[in-house]
């Protein structure tokens, strides 16, 4: 990546993260049957995005000005992940969080780096089940869990 692109991206993502945090305060603080209100998750996502953006912005200050060979843009990988994200969002309620997150992560991992399928499957399974268990069981939040035919 280039220094200019990384700086612009960091500033844009910092603004998006700040917007998430500000707008999450407009959401109701509590939900029926849940100890965690619907405003917590967007606020935390905005905070993580803002902190990572600040980290990227600070790292761009340490870049060296060495001219490296430009790498070609990887449109095929971009469109595969974009289509997978659209399918993920469209089927999340129907298929459930655990299965759709697992499938999305496996597709994403294999798109970015082919091979080591078992490694991708294990990491995706641990992540999707871990986040579901942490958010739903421990924090008592709600997520679309499993599809109707699987329950």
C-alpha positions in Angstrom: 0.0 0.0 0.0 1.0 3.6 -0.4 1.6 6.0 2.4 -1.1 8.4 1.1 -3.7 5.7 0.7 -3.1 4.3 4.2 -3.4 7.8 5.7 -6.7 8.6 3.8 -8.1 5.1 4.7 -7.1 5.6 8.4 -8.9 9.0 8.5 -12.0 7.7 6.8 -12.2 4.7 9.1 -11.6 6.9 12.1 -14.6 9.0 11.1 -16.7 5.9 10.5 -15.8 4.5 13.9 -16.5 7.8 15.6 -19.9 8.0 13.8 -20.7 4.4 15.0 -19.9 5.4 18.6 -22.0 8.6 18.4 -25.0 7.1 16.7 -25.0 4.0 19.0 -25.8 6.3 21.8 -29.2 7.0 20.1 -30.2 3.3 20.3 -32.2 2.2 23.3 -30.1 1.2 26.3 -31.9 -2.0 27.2 -33.7 -4.8 25.5 -36.3 -7.2 26.8 -34.7 -10.5 27.8 -31.1 -9.3 27.3 -28.6 -8.0 29.9 -26.7 -6.3 27.1 -28.5 -3.5 25.3 -28.5 -3.2 21.6 -26.3 -0.1 21.8 -23.3 -1.9 23.2 -22.2 -3.9 20.2 -22.2 -1.0 17.7 -20.4 1.2 20.2 -17.7 -1.4 20.8 -17.3 -2.0 17.0 -16.9 1.7 16.5 -14.4 1.9 19.3 -12.3 -0.9 17.9 -12.4 0.6 14.4 -11.4 4.0 15.7 -8.5 2.5 17.7 -7.2 0.5 14.8 -7.5 3.6 12.6 -5.4 5.6 15.0 -2.8 2.8 15.1 -2.7 2.8 11.3 -2.4 6.6 11.2 0.6 6.4 13.6 2.2 3.6 11.6 2.1 5.7 8.4 4.3 8.2 10.1 7.0 5.6 10.4 6.9 4.5 6.7 10.1 4.8 4.8 10.0 6.5 1.5 11.6 3.7 -0.4 10.1 3.1 -3.8 9.0 -0.4 -4.0 7.6 -2.2 -7.1 3.9 -1.7 -7.4 1.8 -4.8 -6.9 -1.2 -5.4 -9.2 -4.6 -4.9 -7.7 -6.4 -8.1 -6.9 -9.9 -7.5 -8.2 -10.8 -11.2 -8.3 -10.2 -11.6 -4.6 -12.0 -8.4 -3.8 -15.2 -9.4 -5.7 -15.2 -12.9 -4.2 -15.1 -11.5 -0.7 -17.7 -8.8 -1.6 -20.1 -11.3 -3.0 -19.5 -13.5 0.0 -20.3 -10.6 2.3 -23.5 -9.8 0.5 -24.6 -13.4 0.7 -23.6 -13.5 4.4 -25.8 -10.4 5.1 -28.7 -11.7 3.1 -28.8 -15.2 4.7 -27.8 -14.4 8.3 -31.3 -14.4 9.6 -32.3 -17.5 7.6 -29.3 -19.7 8.1 -28.1 -18.4 11.5 -25.1 -16.6 12.8 -22.9 -19.7 13.6 -23.2 -21.4 10.2 -23.1 -18.2 8.0 -20.1 -16.8 9.9 -18.3 -20.1 9.6 -18.9 -20.3 5.9 -18.0 -16.6 5.3 -14.7 -17.0 7.2 -13.7 -20.2 5.4 -14.4 -18.5 2.0 -12.5 -15.4 3.1 -9.5 -17.3 4.4 -9.3 -19.5 1.3 -9.7 -16.5 -1.0 -6.8 -14.6 0.7 -4.5 -17.7 0.9 -5.3 -20.9 -0.7 -4.3 -24.1 1.0 -4.4 -25.2 4.6 -8.2 -25.9 4.4 -8.2 -27.6 7.8 -6.5 -24.7 9.4 -9.2 -22.4 7.9 -12.0 -24.6 9.0 -10.7 -24.9 12.6 -10.1 -21.2 13.0 -13.5 -20.3 11.5 -15.3 -22.8 13.7 -13.6 -21.6 16.8 -14.3 -18.0 16.0 -18.0 -18.4 15.1 -18.7 -20.7 18.1 -16.6 -18.7 20.4 -18.2 -15.3 19.6 -21.7 -16.9 19.7 -20.9 -18.5 23.1 -19.3 -15.3 24.5 -22.1 -13.0 23.3 -25.2 -15.1 23.7 -24.3 -17.4 26.7 -22.0 -15.2 28.7 -23.3 -11.7 28.0 -26.9 -12.9 27.4 -27.3 -11.0 24.1 -29.3 -12.3 21.2 -28.1 -13.5 17.8 -29.8 -15.6 15.1 -28.3 -18.9 16.2 -29.1 -22.0 14.1 -31.3 -22.5 11.1 -34.8 -23.9 11.7 -34.0 -27.3 10.1 -30.9 -27.7 12.4 -32.6 -27.2 15.7 
